[in-house]
Amino acid sequence: MKKVGLYCFGNDLRVHDNPALLHASHSVDILICVAIIDPKHISPNRYGLEGIGLHRKRFLKQSLVALNNQLLSMQQQLHVIIDHPMDAIAKLITLCDINVIYSTQHAGFYEKTYWQLLQKRYKSIHFRQYHGHTIFSPSQLPFDLPNVPASFSAFRKNIEKLKIPSPVQRVSYLPMQPTAHTSPALEGLTHLYREPFSVLNDQCNEGDGGFEGGEERALSHVQQYFSGQLPAGYKQVRNALDGWNNSTKLSAWLANGCLSPRTVIDKLKHYEATVDKNDSTYWIFFELLWREYFQWYSHSYGAKLFCFSGIKNQKPLTSFYAERFKKWCLGQTPYPIVNACMKQLNATGYMSNRGRQLVASCFVHELGLDWRYGAAYFERQLIDYDVAANWGNWQYLAGVGADPRGSRKFNLAKQAHMYDPEGVFIHKWHGETLGQPNLDSVDAADWPIQ
């Protein structure tokens, strides 16, 4: 009897350095490859926002199409399913006599919960999950989960001297997909799917800041970035608010799993050995450690990642003002630097790391808003959205997360002077304000503000 495997792609849209896919390629006779999109991500959420906005949809669609092309070259195919993950996998198990299910470990609370519930429900099926979204696996960490260090500094001191695992070999062969002969339920299987990628066919700007989804584009960008002097000068330009070459621009491909963090570190090590090794090249590694920290932070704290009081169980003195939230989203606040950053985000799906800190500080400290709405808006807009990094960073800025100082409030005028002294960025993105706009059109008694 042939062994039938189901591979569920999620945050690992690639065939290089993919331990889960490599194991599947050696372990089953028949393989079904799927990417499941939960309808809740393309519908309004509890914050009144669509979970995946146009820029994210565009990048995700490009990534899925690119992955499908990779699979087609190995006589396989990617099936995109629009369904609740629990329901979709249940149907596949029933229709196709699945023996084993593979996936890459995800830091998201809900993704982990679905996997655990499936394991409890289908005890006769083998569930195989591997770590491909992080640099390390839990067995390599110098601490036990859920006891992740309470600060990044403590985490870094524990982890930065560890030996970095090498990327696993690229998958070059995959078992056959079902046919009418090997799977009598194939006809039922095909009826399960909508037209591939149709839900992602929204009209989007095809030129969002130079980003294009897919593994091939990701690897090409890594090769290009590490082929010159940019890594050696990274630390000097990383705080720039604009400019393609002023940061690595790796985050979007890392978030979708078109690129593995170990592949980036492998390239970085080679660069340091053959070109230059300095504070800037170390800082690229330092930023990857920040990403790693938030992955394990999310694994450790689970649902607390989304709680108003954060991991500290300490509610911030903020609330929700619909008008202020809308003005922040549209870039219509009294703060030109914030407006410019938000308009850049809305137009491109991307914002610099410095810009993210400034708009988050404004959101919490100047506008007095519930930080979760800001995190949800970033989730909708950012093409490099990663559940752990996004919500972990927002907790950090709001003072309810891993920051030992309690909160981070930036002087926006001072920051604008430091990073946009000539107002070039503000002018480019039309952040200028006419006069001093009011944050609210009515006062506490609902009287119009003149």
N, C-alpha and C positions, 0 to 999 in steps of 0.2 A: 504493500500500500504506500502510495507516494505521500511524502510529508509536505503539507501546504502551509506556507508562511504568509503573514500579513505584515507589511512594513508601513508604519505610520510616520510620514515626514511631518516635522513641525518646525523647530528652530534649527534644522540641520539640512538646508536645501542645497546639498552638495554631494559629490562622490569622493572628494579627496578628504583625507583625515576624518573618516566617518566610521568609528569603531562599530556602531550598531549595524550599519549597512554591510560592512566587511564581514561580520559574523553571520549575518543573514545569507550572504552570498555563498558561504561554505556549508550551510547547515540544512537547507531545505531543497526539495525537488521542484516545487512550484512556488512562485512568489507573486503576491499582489501588492503593488505600490500605490499608496493613497496619500492625499493631503486633505485633511478634514477642516473645513471652515465652519466654526460655530455661528449660526445665524445671529446670535446676540452681538457678535462683533460688527455686524453690518446693520444693526438696528439701534435706536436710541437707548442709552443706558440710564442708570439711576441719576446721572448728572445731566440728563437731557441732551447728551451728545452721542453721535454715532461713534462706535468704537474704533473704526478704521475710516479715516477720511480719504479724500481723493488722491493725495500724494502717496500715502501709504498703500492704497489700492494699486496705484500704478506700479510702484516699486515691487510689491508682492507679486503682481501679475507677471511682470518681467522675470522675476526670480523663478516662479513656477514654470513658465514657458521654457526658460533656459534649462531647468532641471529635467523637464519632460524630453527636451532634445537630447540631453545626455543619456537618459534612459532608453530612448529610441535607438541610439547607436549601439546599445547592448541588447536589442530585441525585447525591450521592456517598455512600459508605459506608465505615466503618472495619471491617476484618476483623481480629480478634484471633487470632493463631496461637500455639499452644503447641507449640514445636518448637525444636530447635537452629537458630540463625540460618542457618548454612551449609546445612543440609538444607532448611529452609523456602524459602529463596530459590532453591535449585537446583530444587525442585519447581515453583515459580512460573515460573521461566525456561522450563522444559520445557513446562509446560502452556499458557502464555499467550503464547509468542513475544515475550518482553520485549526491547525495544530499548535502553532506558535506565533506570537505577536512580538514584533520588535519596535523599539523607538529609542530616541535619544532623551536622556533625562532633562526635564524642564524645571526651572526654578519657580514657575508660577504655582500658586496655591491651588487654583481650580484645576489646572492640568494634572497636577500630582494627585489630587483627590479623585479625578475620573479614573486614572490608572489604578489606584488602590481599590476603588469600587469594582472595577472590572475583574481584578484579580480575585476578589472575594466571591463575585458572582459566577465566574467560570474557572472553577478549581481544576478541571481536567485539562485546561489549556496552559501551555508554558508562556510566561511573560518574561521577555528579555529586554532589559533597559541598560544603556551604556552612557557614560559621561563623555560628550563630545562638544558641549557648549562652554565648558570651563577648561582651564589649564590643567587642573588637578582633579583627581577623583577623591571621594571621601577617605579611602584607605591611605592616601598619601598626605592628608592634612595632619598637622601636629596637634590637633584638638578634635574632640568628638562633637558631632552635631547632636543636639541643637546649640551647643555651647560655643558659638562663634564669638570671637573677641568683641568687646563692646565698642571699640573704636578702630578706625582704619590703621592708626599708628601701631597699635598692639598687634593687629592682624599682619601688617607688613613685616614687623620684626620677627614674627613667627614663621613667615612663609617665603620671604624673598631669597633666602639662601638655599631653598630646596632645589633639587635637581628637576629641571623642566622635562617632562616626557616628550619624546620625539613624536612627530606626526606618524600615524599608521599609514601603511601603503594605500595608494589610491585604488578604489574598486574598479576593476577592468572587466569583470564578468558578473552577470546576474543570472539566477535560475530563470527558466521560462515562465511566462505568465499563463494563466489558465486558457484553455481552448475548449471548444464544445466537446472534444473527446476526453480531455483530462478533468473537466468540471461540468457535469450535466446542468449545474445551476448557473452557468455563465449567462444565459439569456436573462435570468432574473437579476444577475449582477449588473448587467448593462442598464437595466431599467432603473437602477438605484441612483444613477448619476444624472445630473443636469448636463447641458452642453458644457464641455470643459471651459473653465475660466469665464463663463458668461456673466457671472455675478460681479466680476471685476472689470467689466467693459465700460465703465463710466468714462466720460470724456475728461482726460486729464492733460495737464501741461506736460508734453513729452521732453521738455528740456529743463527739468528741475535741478539747476545748480550743477550739472555734470554727472549726477548719479544715474546709474542704470543698473537694474537688478540682474542677478545671475552670477553663477560661479565663475564663468569664464571672464566676465568683466571684473569681478573681484580680484582674481589672481593676476589679471593684467595690470590692475591699479597697484597692487602690492609690488609687482615687479618694477613698474615705472617709478613708484615712490622711492624705492630703495636703490635705484640705479644712478642717483645723482647726489647732490649735497644737501637735499632737504632734511633728511634725518639729523644731520650734524648741526643744523641750526634750528631745530624744532622748538627748543625751550624759549628762544628769543622771540618767536612769532606766535606762539600758541594762544596768546590772549587776544589776538587780533579779532575784530568783530566781523570781518569779511575777507574774502580772498581764498581761492581754491587751494593754494599751496601753503597756507598759514597753519594748517593742521593736517594730520594724516588722512582724514576723511575715510577712515576704515569702519566707523561705527555702524553705518547702515548695513554693510555686508556681514559684519559680525553679528548684528542683531537678528537678521533673518537666517543666519547660519550658512550663507553663501561662502563664508570664509571662516576658518577655524582659528582660534587664538594661538594655538600651538604653531600653526603655519606662519603667522605673523612673527612670533618670537624666533622661529627658526631663521626667517629672513633677517631679523634684527641682529641675531648672533653672527650670522655670516657677514653682515655689513660691518659690525664692530671688529670682526677678525680681519677683514680685507680692506676696509676703507677708513673708518674713524670710529673711535670709542670715546665719548665725552659725556658731559652732563646732559646734553640734549638726547642722546641715544638712551641713556639711563632713564630719562623722563618719559620716553615712550613706553618703556617697560613699567615704570611707575604708574602710568595711566592705565595700563592693562591690569595691574594689580588692583587698582580702584574698581575696575569692572569686575574682577574676580571676587573682590570683597563683597560687592552687592549681590552677586549670585548666591553666595553662601549665607549672606544676611537674609535673603529671601527664603532660602531653604530652612533656615533656623526659625524665623519668626512667622512664616506662613500667613494666615489671614490678618495678622497685626500690621502687615505692610499697607493695608488699605484703611486702617482705623484712624479716626480723627485724632485720637490721643497718642497714636504711634506706638512705638515699642516701650515708651516711658510711662504710659498710662497717665499722661499729663496733658489735659486739653489746653490748646492755645487760646488766647483771648481774641478770637476772630469769629466771623459769622459769614452769612451769605447775603450779598446785595446784588440783585439781578442786573441792575443798571451798571454798577461798577464792573462786574464780571464781563458784561458785553463790551464795555469800552476798552477794557484790557485786551480782550480777544481781538478787537478790531484795530488796536493801536490808536486809541483816541483818549489817552490819559493826559494829565498835565506834564508828563515827563517825556521829552523828545527822544531820549535814548531808548526808553522802553517802547515807545511807539514804533521806532525804526526797526527794532528787533522783532516785534510782533508782526509787522508788515512783511519783513523778510521771511519769517516762518510761514505766514499764510501764502506767500507767493511761491515758495520753494520747497516747503516741507523740511527745512533745515535751519538751524541756528547755532552759532558758535557756543562753546562751553561758557565763555565769559558772559555772553548775552543771556544764556539760560539762568545764570546766577542772578543777574541784574533784574530780569523780569520776574523771577520767583521772589526775590527780596521785595520788590515793589508790590507784588500781589499780596504778600503776607503782612508786611510792615507798613506800607503806605496806604494800601487800600483796605486792609483789615479783613481779607477774605479767607474763607475756608480753603486751606491748601489743597484739599482733595480735588476741588474743581479745576485748579490749575494743572494738577497732575493728569486729570482726565482730558483736559484740552490738549496737553502735550501728547498724550496717548493717541488722540485722534489725528494730530497734525504731523508728528515727527516720523520721517521715513526710517529713522534709526531707533524707533521705539523698542525698548527692552523693558519688560515688566519690572525686573529687579533694579536696574539702574535708574529708571524713571521714578518709580515710587520711593525707592531708597533715597535718591537725591532730594526729592521734594520733602521727605520727612526731615532730612538733614537741614535744609534751609528753613523749615518751619519750626525747628527747635524741638521736634518730638522724635528724632531719630538718633543716628550714631554720632552726632557732633557733641564732644564733651563740653564745648563752650555754651551749649544751650540753643543758640540760634545765630544766624548770620544776617546782619542788616548792613546793606551797602549805602553809602552816600552817593546817590545817583548823579548829582551834579559833578562831584569829584571824579567819579568813574568815567563820565562822559568826557571830562577834560583830559583824563589820562589816556583813554583809548580812542578818542575821536576829537583831538584838540582843534582841528580845523573844521569840524562838523561835516566832513565828507560823507561819512556813513549815514548820518542823520538826514542829510540832504538827499542822498541817493534813494533812501527808502521812505522819503516824505514823512519824517517823524516830527517836523516842526509843528508847533501848536500856535493857533491864532489867539492872542491874548492869553488868559489863564482859564481854561475850561473848568467848569464845576464837575466834581465827581458825581454829584447827585442833582437831579432836577427838582427834587422836592426835599423839604426838611423832615424832621422827625414827626411833625404833626401833619405831614402830607400837604403842606403849603408850598406852592411853586417858589423856587429860588430864583430871584431876579439876577 
